[in-house]
Amino acid sequence: MNARAIIDVELKILDRRLGDSIPLPQVATAGSAGMDLRAALEQPLTLAPGESALVPTGMAMHIGDPAWCALVVPRSGLGHKHGLVMGNLVGVIDADYQGPLMISCWNRGSYSYTIEVGDRIAQLLLVPVAQARLNIVADFAPSERGGKGFGSTGKQ
């Protein structure tokens, strides 16, 4: 079994409550892929159905290593049970980004949802990055799928 990669990421605390009344991001279990990100709001925020808002996390981060980026993804329970997902569906944090980490929260549900101060609202995943070198070709080498379009591999 391979050990997980561990990289150092710089974290800058922007909200004095982070690490005190609002916990720092951390993995919940040894098998967790992501770290929970929490709402560093000044007061609870209620989103009506269809509404969205940028929610601060109270921190900035700098990955630094261009072989890595971070993905900010929704928490599955919030999306399924309450309709709270991310307005941009998935956020990408480039290795050279150093600004505040904000979460675009969107209520796609049928009822209003209130985000409380310190609520877990998204997850942060660190993933390796490969940059593509694009090679212009006149034709592709044949494959089993060939030029068949979207959905051509079947219903299931």
DSSP file with accessible surface (Angstrom, degrees, kcal/mol):
  #  RESIDUE AA STRUCTURE BP1 BP2  ACC     N-H-->O    O-->H-N    N-H-->O    O-->H-N    TCO  KAPPA ALPHA  PHI   PSI    X-CA   Y-CA   Z-CA
    1    1 A M              0   0  234      0, 0.0     2,-0.2     0, 0.0     0, 0.0   0.000 360.0 360.0 360.0 134.0    0.0    0.0    0.0
    2    2 A N        -     0   0  158      1,-0.1     2,-0.2     0, 0.0     0, 0.0  -0.560 360.0-121.7 -82.3 142.9    1.3    3.4   -0.9
    3    3 A A        -     0   0   99     -2,-0.2     2,-0.1     1,-0.1    -1,-0.1  -0.515  34.2-103.7 -76.9 150.0    1.7    6.2    1.6
    4    4 A R        -     0   0  149     -2,-0.2     2,-0.2     1,-0.1    -1,-0.1  -0.455  35.1-108.6 -71.1 148.9   -0.2    9.4    0.9
    5    5 A A        -     0   0   70     -2,-0.1     2,-0.4     2,-0.0    -1,-0.1  -0.535  31.7-160.1 -74.1 141.1    1.7   12.4   -0.3
    6    6 A I        -     0   0  154     -2,-0.2     2,-0.3     2,-0.0    -1,-0.0  -0.996  11.0-179.0-125.3 126.3    2.1   15.2    2.3
    7    7 A I        -     0   0   42     -2,-0.4     2,-0.5    58,-0.0   119,-0.0  -0.910  29.0-115.2-122.6 153.7    2.9   18.7    1.2
    8    8 A D        -     0   0  154     -2,-0.3     2,-0.4    55,-0.1    57,-0.2  -0.753  31.6-173.8 -87.1 130.8    3.4   21.8    3.2
    9    9 A V        -     0   0   48     -2,-0.5     2,-0.3    55,-0.1    54,-0.2  -0.995  22.1-128.3-125.9 130.4    0.8   24.6    2.6
   10   10 A E  E     -A   62   0A 133     52,-2.3    52,-2.3    -2,-0.4     2,-0.4  -0.625  23.3-163.3 -79.3 135.4    1.1   28.0    4.1
   11   11 A L  E     -A   61   0A  78     -2,-0.3     2,-0.5    50,-0.2    50,-0.2  -0.984   4.6-163.5-123.0 127.1   -2.0   29.2    5.9
   12   12 A K  E     -A   60   0A 141     48,-3.2    48,-2.3    -2,-0.4     2,-0.6  -0.951  16.6-137.7-112.1 122.0   -2.7   32.8    6.8
   13   13 A I  E     +A   59   0A  85     -2,-0.5    46,-0.2    46,-0.2     3,-0.1  -0.715  27.6 169.8 -82.5 120.7   -5.3   33.5    9.4
   14   14 A L        +     0   0   85     44,-2.7     2,-0.5    -2,-0.6    45,-0.2   0.602  67.0  55.0-102.1 -21.7   -7.5   36.5    8.4
   15   15 A D  S >  S-     0   0   24     43,-1.8     3,-2.3    42,-0.1    -1,-0.2  -0.977  75.6-143.0-119.0 120.6  -10.2   36.2   11.1
   16   16 A R  T 3  S+     0   0  207     -2,-0.5    -1,-0.1     1,-0.3    -3,-0.0   0.706  98.5  64.4 -58.3 -18.8   -9.0   36.1   14.7
   17   17 A R  T > >S+     0   0   32      3,-0.1     5,-2.3     2,-0.1     3,-2.3   0.725  76.1 105.7 -77.4 -19.8  -11.7   33.5   15.5
   18   18 A L  B < 5S+d   22   0B  12     -3,-2.3     6,-0.1     1,-0.3     3,-0.1  -0.448  89.2  17.3 -66.1 126.2  -10.1   30.9   13.3
   19   19 A G  T 3 5S+     0   0   47      3,-3.8    -1,-0.3    -2,-0.2    -2,-0.1   0.310 129.8  54.5  92.5  -7.2   -8.4   28.3   15.4
   20   20 A D  T < 5S-     0   0  137     -3,-2.3    -1,-0.2     2,-0.5    -2,-0.1   0.468 128.0  -3.5-118.1 -94.6  -10.3   29.5   18.5
   21   21 A S  T   5S+     0   0   81     -4,-0.3    -3,-0.2     1,-0.2    -4,-0.1   0.718 136.4  52.6 -79.1 -18.9  -14.2   29.5   18.2
   22   22 A I  B   <S-d   18   0B   1     -5,-2.3    -3,-3.8    16,-0.0    -2,-0.5  -0.967  96.1-127.0-114.4 114.1  -14.0   28.5   14.5
   23   23 A P        -     0   0   51      0, 0.0    15,-0.2     0, 0.0     3,-0.1  -0.223  20.9-111.5 -62.3 148.3  -11.9   25.4   14.1
   24   24 A L        -     0   0   69      1,-0.1    12,-0.1    -6,-0.1     2,-0.0  -0.380  47.1 -84.8 -67.7 154.8   -9.0   25.3   11.6
   25   25 A P        +     0   0   26      0, 0.0     2,-0.3     0, 0.0    -1,-0.1  -0.372  64.3 153.6 -60.4 140.3   -9.4   23.0    8.6
   26   26 A Q        -     0   0  133     10,-0.3    10,-1.3    -3,-0.1     2,-0.2  -0.973  48.0 -95.6-161.4 158.0   -8.4   19.4    9.3
   27   27 A V        -     0   0   73     -2,-0.3     8,-0.2     8,-0.2     3,-0.1  -0.563  27.2-146.5 -76.3 144.7   -9.2   15.9    8.1
   28   28 A A  S    S+     0   0   74      6,-0.5     2,-0.3    -2,-0.2    -1,-0.1   0.844  75.0   9.2 -82.2 -35.6  -11.8   14.2   10.1
   29   29 A T  S >  S-     0   0   86      1,-0.0     3,-1.6     0, 0.0    -1,-0.1  -0.903  80.8-100.6-139.3 168.9  -10.5   10.6    9.9
   30   30 A A  T 3  S+     0   0  101     -2,-0.3    -1,-0.0     1,-0.3    -3,-0.0   0.798 123.8  48.6 -62.0 -25.8   -7.3    8.8    8.6
   31   31 A G  T 3  S+     0   0   59     -4,-0.0    -1,-0.3     2,-0.0     2,-0.1   0.448  83.2 121.8 -94.7   0.8   -9.3    7.9    5.4
   32   32 A S    <   -     0   0   24     -3,-1.6    -5,-0.1     1,-0.1     3,-0.0  -0.410  45.1-163.9 -68.2 137.0  -10.6   11.4    4.8
   33   33 A A        +     0   0   78     -2,-0.1    93,-0.4    92,-0.0     2,-0.2   0.769  69.8  36.6 -86.8 -30.8   -9.7   12.9    1.4
   34   34 A G  S    S-     0   0    4     91,-0.1    -6,-0.5    -8,-0.1     2,-0.4  -0.744  71.2-124.3-124.3 168.7  -10.6   16.5    2.3
   35   35 A M  E     -E  124   0C  49     89,-2.1    89,-2.8    -2,-0.2    -8,-0.2  -0.914  35.6-112.7-109.1 137.7  -10.5   19.0    5.0
   36   36 A D  E     -E  123   0C  21    -10,-1.3     2,-0.4    -2,-0.4   -10,-0.3  -0.488  24.4-151.5 -71.1 136.8  -13.7   20.8    6.1
   37   37 A L  E     -E  122   0C   1     85,-3.0    84,-2.7    -2,-0.2    85,-1.3  -0.909  15.2-151.1-107.0 138.5  -13.9   24.5    5.4
   38   38 A R  E     -E  120   0C  68     -2,-0.4     2,-0.6    82,-0.3    82,-0.2  -0.776  19.6-104.2-115.9 155.7  -16.1   26.5    7.8
   39   39 A A        -     0   0    0     80,-2.4    79,-3.4    77,-0.3     2,-0.8  -0.645  23.2-167.0 -78.8 116.9  -18.1   29.7    7.5
   40   40 A A        +     0   0    3     16,-3.2     2,-0.2    -2,-0.6    18,-0.1  -0.517  33.4 155.9-100.1  61.2  -16.3   32.7    9.2
   41   41 A L        -     0   0   18     -2,-0.8    14,-0.0    75,-0.1     4,-0.0  -0.499  50.9-135.8 -83.9 158.5  -19.4   34.9    9.1
   42   42 A E  S    S-     0   0  153      1,-0.2    -1,-0.1    -2,-0.2    75,-0.1   0.783  91.2  -2.6 -80.1 -29.3  -20.1   37.8   11.4
   43   43 A Q  S    S-     0   0  144     72,-0.1    -1,-0.2    73,-0.0    72,-0.1  -0.960  99.1 -67.8-153.2 162.4  -23.7   36.6   11.8
   44   44 A P        -     0   0   66      0, 0.0     2,-0.5     0, 0.0    72,-0.2  -0.204  46.2-146.2 -55.3 148.7  -25.9   33.7   10.5
   45   45 A L  E     -H  115   0D  49     70,-2.6    70,-3.4     2,-0.0     2,-0.5  -0.985   6.0-157.4-124.1 120.7  -26.7   34.0    6.8
   46   46 A T  E     -H  114   0D  74     -2,-0.5     2,-0.6    68,-0.3    68,-0.3  -0.884   5.7-162.1-101.2 125.0  -30.0   32.7    5.4
   47   47 A L  E     -H  113   0D   4     66,-3.2    66,-2.3    -2,-0.5     3,-0.1  -0.932   9.4-146.4-106.6 121.4  -30.2   31.9    1.7
   48   48 A A    >   -     0   0   33     -2,-0.6     3,-2.5    64,-0.2    59,-0.3  -0.366  47.7 -68.2 -74.0 161.7  -33.6   31.7    0.1
   49   49 A P  T 3  S+     0   0   63      0, 0.0    59,-0.2     0, 0.0    -1,-0.2  -0.284 126.2  15.4 -52.9 130.9  -34.1   29.1   -2.7
   50   50 A G  T 3  S+     0   0   54     57,-3.3     2,-0.1     1,-0.3    58,-0.1   0.242  99.6 122.8  88.5 -13.8  -32.1   30.2   -5.7
   51   51 A E    <   -     0   0   96     -3,-2.5    56,-2.7    56,-0.2     2,-0.3  -0.479  39.0-170.3 -81.0 154.9  -29.9   32.7   -3.7
   52   52 A S  E     + B   0 106A  77     54,-0.2     2,-0.3    -2,-0.1    54,-0.2  -0.945   5.8 178.1-139.1 159.6  -26.2   32.6   -3.6
   53   53 A A  E     - B   0 105A  27     52,-2.1    52,-2.9    -2,-0.3     2,-0.6  -0.983  33.3-112.9-157.0 151.1  -23.5   34.4   -1.5
   54   54 A L  E     - B   0 104A 114     -2,-0.3    50,-0.2    50,-0.2    -2,-0.0  -0.815  34.7-161.6 -86.8 125.1  -19.8   34.4   -1.1
   55   55 A V  E     - B   0 103A   0     48,-3.0    48,-2.9    -2,-0.6   -14,-0.1  -0.932  12.6-130.5-112.9 124.5  -18.9   33.1    2.4
   56   56 A P  E     - B   0 102A  41      0, 0.0   -16,-3.2     0, 0.0    46,-0.2  -0.386   9.6-160.6 -72.2 148.8  -15.5   33.9    4.0
   57   57 A T  E     -     0   0A   3     44,-1.7   -19,-0.2     2,-0.3    45,-0.1   0.471  40.2-120.5-100.5  -9.5  -13.5   31.1    5.5
   58   58 A G  E    S+     0   0A   8     43,-0.3   -44,-2.7     1,-0.2   -43,-1.8   0.636  80.1  79.8  80.3  15.3  -11.3   33.5    7.5
   59   59 A M  E     -A   13   0A   4     42,-0.4    42,-2.9   -46,-0.2     2,-0.3  -0.961  58.2-150.5-148.5 163.7   -8.1   32.4    5.9
   60   60 A A  E     -AB  12 100A   5    -48,-2.3   -48,-3.2    -2,-0.3     2,-0.3  -0.922  20.0-161.1-127.3 155.8   -5.8   32.6    2.9
   61   61 A M  E     -A   11   0A   8     38,-0.8     2,-0.4    -2,-0.3   -50,-0.2  -0.969  13.1-159.9-138.9 155.5   -3.6   29.9    1.7
   62   62 A H  E     -A   10   0A  43    -52,-2.3   -52,-2.3    -2,-0.3    36,-0.1  -0.938   5.3-177.1-136.6 111.7   -0.5   29.5   -0.5
   63   63 A I        -     0   0    9     31,-0.4     2,-1.1    -2,-0.4    33,-0.2   0.915  14.3-175.3 -74.3 -45.2    0.3   26.1   -1.9
   64   64 A G        +     0   0   40     31,-2.8    -1,-0.1    33,-0.2    31,-0.1  -0.115  50.3  97.0  81.9 -40.9    3.5   27.3   -3.6
   65   65 A D    >   -     0   0   72     -2,-1.1     3,-2.2   -57,-0.2    -1,-0.1  -0.727  63.4-152.9 -88.8 114.0    4.3   24.0   -5.4
   66   66 A P  T 3  S+     0   0   97      0, 0.0    -1,-0.1     0, 0.0    29,-0.1   0.597  90.5  72.5 -66.6  -6.0    3.0   24.2   -9.0
   67   67 A A  T 3  S+     0   0   45     61,-0.1    62,-2.5    28,-0.1     2,-0.3   0.463 100.7  52.8 -82.3  -0.3    2.7   20.4   -9.1
   68   68 A W  E <   +F  128   0C  46     -3,-2.2    27,-0.3    60,-0.3     2,-0.3  -0.949  56.4 173.2-133.8 153.5   -0.3   20.8   -6.8
   69   69 A C  E     -F  127   0C  14     58,-2.2    58,-2.7    -2,-0.3     2,-0.4  -0.903  27.0-121.3-142.3 173.1   -3.6   22.7   -6.6
   70   70 A A  E     -FG 126  93C   0     23,-2.3    23,-3.1    -2,-0.3     2,-0.4  -0.939  14.3-152.9-118.6 144.9   -6.6   22.6   -4.3
   71   71 A L  E     -FG 125  92C  45     54,-3.1    54,-2.9    -2,-0.4     2,-0.6  -0.958   5.0-152.1-112.3 135.0  -10.1   21.9   -5.2
   72   72 A V  E     +FG 124  91C   5     19,-2.7    19,-2.7    -2,-0.4    52,-0.2  -0.946  26.7 175.5-105.5 119.7  -13.0   23.3   -3.1
   73   73 A V  E     -F  123   0C  26     50,-2.5    50,-2.7    -2,-0.6    17,-0.1  -0.870  31.5 -96.5-125.8 157.1  -16.0   20.9   -3.4
   74   74 A P  E     -F  122   0C  40      0, 0.0     2,-0.6     0, 0.0    48,-0.2  -0.255  36.8-110.3 -67.4 158.8  -19.4   20.8   -1.8
   75   75 A R     >  -     0   0   51     46,-0.5     4,-1.9     9,-0.2     3,-0.3  -0.814  26.5-138.9 -86.6 126.1  -20.2   18.7    1.2
   76   76 A S  H  > S+     0   0  102     -2,-0.6     4,-2.6     1,-0.2     5,-0.3   0.863  97.6  53.7 -60.3 -39.5  -22.4   15.8    0.0
   77   77 A G  H  >>S+     0   0   29      1,-0.2     4,-2.7     2,-0.2     5,-0.5   0.912 108.3  49.4 -64.0 -40.9  -24.8   15.9    3.0
   78   78 A L  I  >>S+     0   0   14     -3,-0.3     6,-1.8     1,-0.2     4,-1.6   0.908 114.2  45.9 -63.9 -41.6  -25.5   19.6    2.6
   79   79 A G  I  X5S+     0   0    6     -4,-1.9     4,-0.9     4,-0.3    -2,-0.2   0.931 119.4  39.1 -67.3 -43.8  -26.2   19.3   -1.1
   80   80 A H  I  <5S+     0   0  163     -4,-2.6    -2,-0.2    -5,-0.2    -3,-0.2   0.935 126.2  32.2 -74.3 -45.8  -28.4   16.2   -0.8
   81   81 A K  I  <5S+     0   0  158     -4,-2.7    -3,-0.2    -5,-0.3    -2,-0.2   0.822 137.2  16.3 -83.3 -33.3  -30.4   17.0    2.4
   82   82 A H  I  <<S-     0   0   90     -4,-1.6    27,-0.3    -5,-0.5    29,-0.2   0.469  93.1-118.2-123.7  -6.4  -30.6   20.8    2.2
   83   83 A G     << +     0   0    4     -4,-0.9    25,-2.8    -5,-0.6     2,-0.8   0.571  63.3 143.5  79.0   8.6  -29.8   21.8   -1.4
   84   84 A L  E     +C  107   0A   4     -6,-1.8    -1,-0.2    23,-0.2     2,-0.2  -0.743  18.6 144.7 -89.1 111.6  -26.7   23.8   -0.3
   85   85 A V  E     -C  106   0A  21     21,-2.6    21,-3.2    -2,-0.8     2,-0.4  -0.671  54.1 -75.2-128.6-173.4  -24.0   23.4   -3.0
   86   86 A M  E >   -C  105   0A   4      3,-0.2     3,-1.7    19,-0.2    19,-0.3  -0.740  29.1-138.0 -93.2 136.8  -21.3   25.6   -4.5
   87   87 A G  T 3  S+     0   0   36     17,-2.0    -1,-0.1    -2,-0.4    18,-0.1   0.799 109.6  39.6 -62.3 -29.1  -22.4   28.3   -6.9
   88   88 A N  T 3  S-     0   0   85     16,-0.4     2,-2.9     1,-0.1    -1,-0.3   0.266 103.6-135.5-102.0   9.9  -19.4   27.5   -9.1
   89   89 A L  S <  S+     0   0  111     -3,-1.7     2,-0.3    15,-0.2    -3,-0.2  -0.225  83.7  19.7  67.8 -52.6  -19.8   23.7   -8.5
   90   90 A V  S    S-     0   0   70     -2,-2.9     2,-0.4   -17,-0.1   -17,-0.2  -0.972  74.2-149.1-143.3 133.0  -16.0   23.2   -7.9
   91   91 A G  E     -G   72   0C   9    -19,-2.7   -19,-2.7    -2,-0.3     2,-0.5  -0.812   7.6-150.8-101.9 142.6  -13.5   25.9   -7.0
   92   92 A V  E     -G   71   0C  88     -2,-0.4     2,-0.6   -21,-0.2   -21,-0.2  -0.956   4.2-163.5-113.2 128.1   -9.9   25.6   -8.1
   93   93 A I  E     -G   70   0C   9    -23,-3.1   -23,-2.3    -2,-0.5     2,-0.1  -0.944  18.1-143.5-111.0 110.4   -7.1   27.2   -6.0
   94   94 A D    >   -     0   0   92     -2,-0.6     3,-1.6   -25,-0.2   -31,-0.4  -0.336  23.0-111.0 -70.5 157.1   -3.9   27.5   -8.1
   95   95 A A  T 3  S+     0   0   12    -27,-0.3   -31,-2.8     1,-0.3   -32,-0.3   0.780 117.2  48.2 -60.9 -27.0   -0.6   27.0   -6.4
   96   96 A D  T 3  S+     0   0  125    -33,-0.2    -1,-0.3   -34,-0.1     2,-0.2   0.456  83.3 113.0 -97.9   2.5    0.3   30.7   -6.8
   97   97 A Y    <   +     0   0   96     -3,-1.6   -34,-0.4     1,-0.1   -33,-0.2  -0.527  30.6 166.7 -74.6 137.3   -3.0   32.1   -5.4
   98   98 A Q        +     0   0  124     -2,-0.2    -1,-0.1   -36,-0.1     3,-0.1   0.282  37.2 109.1-132.4   8.2   -2.6   33.9   -2.0
   99   99 A G  S    S-     0   0   19      1,-0.2   -38,-0.8   -39,-0.1    -2,-0.0  -0.135  79.8 -61.5 -83.6 179.6   -5.9   35.7   -1.6
  100  100 A P  E     -B   60   0A  70      0, 0.0     2,-0.7     0, 0.0   -40,-0.3  -0.286  49.8-123.2 -60.1 142.7   -8.7   35.1    0.8
  101  101 A L  E     +     0   0A  10    -42,-2.9   -44,-1.7    -3,-0.1   -42,-0.4  -0.820  36.7 179.1 -91.9 113.7  -10.5   31.8    0.5
  102  102 A M  E     -B   56   0A  80     -2,-0.7     2,-0.5   -46,-0.2   -48,-0.0  -0.903  19.8-142.0-116.1 146.6  -14.2   32.4   -0.2
  103  103 A I  E     -B   55   0A   0    -48,-2.9   -48,-3.0    -2,-0.4     2,-1.0  -0.937   9.1-142.1-112.2 122.9  -16.9   29.8   -0.7
  104  104 A S  E     -B   54   0A  28     -2,-0.5   -17,-2.0   -50,-0.2     2,-0.5  -0.735  25.2-167.0 -82.0 104.8  -19.6   30.5   -3.3
  105  105 A C  E     -BC  53  86A   2    -52,-2.9   -52,-2.1    -2,-1.0     2,-0.4  -0.839   7.0-175.5 -99.6 133.1  -22.7   29.0   -1.6
  106  106 A W  E     -BC  52  85A  90    -21,-3.2   -21,-2.6    -2,-0.5     2,-1.1  -0.994  20.9-144.2-131.1 127.9  -25.9   28.4   -3.6
  107  107 A N  E     + C   0  84A   0    -56,-2.7   -57,-3.3    -2,-0.4   -23,-0.2  -0.789  26.9 166.1 -91.6  99.0  -29.2   27.2   -2.3
  108  108 A R        +     0   0  127    -25,-2.8    -1,-0.2    -2,-1.1   -24,-0.1   0.362  48.7  99.7 -91.6   5.1  -30.6   25.1   -5.1
  109  109 A G  S    S-     0   0   17    -26,-0.3   -59,-0.2   -27,-0.3   -26,-0.1  -0.049  83.8-112.1 -82.7-172.8  -33.2   23.6   -2.7
  110  110 A S  S    S+     0   0  102    -61,-0.1     2,-0.3     2,-0.1    -1,-0.1   0.481  93.4  53.4 -99.6  -8.0  -36.8   24.4   -2.2
  111  111 A Y  S    S-     0   0  191    -29,-0.2    -2,-0.2   -63,-0.1   -64,-0.1  -0.925  91.8 -93.9-129.0 155.0  -36.5   25.9    1.3
  112  112 A S        -     0   0   74     -2,-0.3     2,-0.4   -63,-0.1   -64,-0.2  -0.312  38.8-157.4 -62.7 148.3  -34.5   28.6    2.9
  113  113 A Y  E     -H   47   0D  44    -66,-2.3   -66,-3.2    -4,-0.1     2,-0.5  -0.999   4.4-147.1-133.5 133.5  -31.3   27.4    4.5
  114  114 A T  E     -H   46   0D  49     -2,-0.4     2,-0.6   -68,-0.3   -68,-0.3  -0.885   4.1-153.6-105.0 124.8  -29.3   29.2    7.3
  115  115 A I  E     -H   45   0D   0    -70,-3.4   -70,-2.6    -2,-0.5     2,-0.2  -0.861  18.5-151.4 -92.7 121.3  -25.5   29.0    7.5
  116  116 A E    >   -     0   0   91     -2,-0.6     3,-2.2   -72,-0.2   -77,-0.3  -0.595  31.5 -83.9 -90.7 157.0  -24.4   29.5   11.0
  117  117 A V  T 3  S+     0   0   53      1,-0.3   -77,-0.2    -2,-0.2    -1,-0.1  -0.380 118.5  16.0 -57.5 127.6  -21.1   30.9   12.1
  118  118 A G  T 3  S+     0   0   10    -79,-3.4    -1,-0.3     1,-0.3   -78,-0.1   0.371  89.2 148.7  88.0  -4.6  -18.5   28.1   12.1
  119  119 A D    <   -     0   0   51     -3,-2.2   -80,-2.4   -80,-0.2     2,-0.6  -0.323  55.8-113.3 -61.8 144.3  -20.7   25.7   10.0
  120  120 A R  E     +E   38   0C  98    -82,-0.2   -82,-0.3     1,-0.2    -1,-0.1  -0.694  47.2 163.0 -75.9 120.3  -18.8   23.3    7.7
  121  121 A I  E     +     0   0C   7    -84,-2.7   -46,-0.5    -2,-0.6     2,-0.3   0.553  54.9   1.3-120.7 -13.8  -19.8   24.4    4.2
  122  122 A A  E     -EF  37  74C   0    -85,-1.3   -85,-3.0   -48,-0.2     2,-0.4  -0.951  63.7-116.7-161.1 175.3  -17.3   22.9    1.8
  123  123 A Q  E     -EF  36  73C  52    -50,-2.7   -50,-2.5    -2,-0.3     2,-0.5  -0.957  15.2-142.4-125.9 148.3  -14.3   20.6    1.6
  124  124 A L  E     -EF  35  72C   6    -89,-2.8   -89,-2.1    -2,-0.4     2,-0.4  -0.942  18.3-174.2-111.6 123.6  -10.7   21.3    0.5
  125  125 A L  E     - F   0  71C  38    -54,-2.9   -54,-3.1    -2,-0.5     2,-0.5  -0.967  15.8-146.2-117.3 132.8   -8.9   18.6   -1.5
  126  126 A L  E     + F   0  70C  55    -93,-0.4   -56,-0.2    -2,-0.4    -2,-0.0  -0.865  27.4 176.7 -96.1 128.9   -5.2   18.8   -2.5
  127  127 A V  E     - F   0  69C  41    -58,-2.7   -58,-2.2    -2,-0.5     2,-0.1  -0.971  31.4-107.3-135.2 147.2   -4.6   17.2   -5.9
  128  128 A P  E     - F   0  68C  96      0, 0.0     2,-0.4     0, 0.0   -60,-0.3  -0.385  33.6-144.5 -70.6 153.3   -1.6   16.8   -8.2
  129  129 A V        -     0   0   57    -62,-2.5     2,-0.4    -2,-0.1     0, 0.0  -0.962  14.0-170.2-123.1 135.4   -1.5   18.8  -11.4
  130  130 A A        -     0   0   97     -2,-0.4     2,-0.4     0, 0.0   -63,-0.0  -0.988  17.3-143.0-119.1 132.2   -0.2   18.0  -14.8
  131  131 A Q        -     0   0  176     -2,-0.4     2,-0.3     1,-0.0    -2,-0.0  -0.812  20.7-127.6 -94.5 138.4    0.1   20.7  -17.4
  132  132 A A        -     0   0   87     -2,-0.4     2,-0.6     2,-0.0    -1,-0.0  -0.596   7.1-150.4 -87.6 143.0   -0.7   19.6  -21.0
  133  133 A R        -     0   0  210     -2,-0.3     2,-0.5     2,-0.0    -2,-0.0  -0.965  25.7-140.0-105.0 113.1    1.5   20.2  -24.0
  134  134 A L        -     0   0  152     -2,-0.6     2,-0.6     1,-0.0    -2,-0.0  -0.651  15.5-164.8 -82.9 126.0   -0.9   20.5  -26.9
  135  135 A N        -     0   0  123     -2,-0.5     2,-0.3     2,-0.0    -2,-0.0  -0.947  15.6-136.7-112.4 116.1    0.2   18.8  -30.1
  136  136 A I        +     0   0  166     -2,-0.6     2,-0.3     2,-0.0    -2,-0.0  -0.559  30.6 176.3 -74.1 129.2   -1.7   19.7  -33.2
  137  137 A V        -     0   0   82     -2,-0.3     3,-0.1     1,-0.1    -2,-0.0  -0.925  36.9-140.3-131.6 155.9   -2.6   16.7  -35.4
  138  138 A A  S    S+     0   0   97     -2,-0.3     2,-0.3     1,-0.3    -1,-0.1   0.836  90.1   3.9 -80.8 -35.6   -4.5   16.2  -38.6
  139  139 A D  S    S-     0   0  143      3,-0.0    -1,-0.3     0, 0.0     2,-0.3  -0.976  73.9-118.1-146.2 158.5   -6.1   12.9  -37.4
  140  140 A F        -     0   0  185     -2,-0.3     3,-0.1    -3,-0.1     0, 0.0  -0.657  37.4 -99.6 -94.7 154.4   -6.2   10.8  -34.2
  141  141 A A        -     0   0   86     -2,-0.3     5,-0.1     1,-0.1    -1,-0.1  -0.453  57.1 -91.0 -65.0 141.5   -4.9    7.3  -33.9
  142  142 A P        -     0   0  136      0, 0.0     2,-0.3     0, 0.0    -1,-0.1  -0.239  50.5-178.0 -58.2 144.9   -8.0    4.9  -34.1
  143  143 A S        -     0   0   79     -3,-0.1     4,-0.1     1,-0.1    -3,-0.0  -0.898  41.8-103.5-136.3 169.1   -9.7    4.0  -30.9
  144  144 A E  S    S+     0   0  196     -2,-0.3    -1,-0.1     1,-0.2     0, 0.0   0.897 122.8  39.2 -60.9 -39.7  -12.6    1.7  -29.9
  145  145 A R  S >  S+     0   0  111      1,-0.2     3,-1.5     2,-0.1    -1,-0.2   0.851  86.3 170.8 -80.3 -37.3  -14.8    4.7  -29.4
  146  146 A G  T 3   -     0   0   47      1,-0.2    -1,-0.2    -5,-0.1    -2,-0.1  -0.286  65.0 -22.8  63.2-139.4  -13.6    6.7  -32.3
  147  147 A G  T 3  S+     0   0   85     -4,-0.1    -1,-0.2     2,-0.0    -2,-0.1   0.258  90.9 137.5 -92.5  12.3  -15.6    9.8  -33.2
  148  148 A K    <   -     0   0  137     -3,-1.5     3,-0.1     1,-0.1     4,-0.1  -0.341  49.7-124.9 -60.3 142.1  -18.9    8.7  -31.5
  149  149 A G    >   -     0   0   47      1,-0.2     3,-1.9     2,-0.1     4,-0.1   0.098  41.6 -39.8 -84.8-168.6  -20.4   11.6  -29.6
  150  150 A F  T 3  S+     0   0  218      1,-0.3    -1,-0.2     2,-0.1     0, 0.0  -0.209 126.5  10.9 -54.0 128.2  -21.6   12.5  -26.1
  151  151 A G  T >  S+     0   0   49     -3,-0.1     3,-1.1     1,-0.1    -1,-0.3   0.572  86.9 128.9  79.5  10.7  -23.5    9.6  -24.5
  152  152 A S  T <   +     0   0   45     -3,-1.9    -2,-0.1     1,-0.2     3,-0.1   0.601  55.7  71.3 -78.2  -8.6  -22.4    7.1  -27.2
  153  153 A T  T 3  S-     0   0  108      1,-0.3    -1,-0.2    -4,-0.1     3,-0.2   0.411 112.0 -89.0 -88.3   3.3  -21.1    4.4  -24.8
  154  154 A G    <   -     0   0   47     -3,-1.1    -1,-0.3     1,-0.1    -3,-0.0  -0.471  39.2 -71.8 119.1 173.2  -24.6    3.6  -23.6
  155  155 A K              0   0  202     -2,-0.1    -1,-0.1    -3,-0.1    -2,-0.0   0.793 360.0 360.0 -76.0 -31.5  -27.3    4.4  -21.1
  156  156 A Q              0   0  221     -3,-0.2    -1,-0.1     0, 0.0     0, 0.0  -0.770 360.0 360.0-114.4 360.0  -25.6    3.0  -18.0
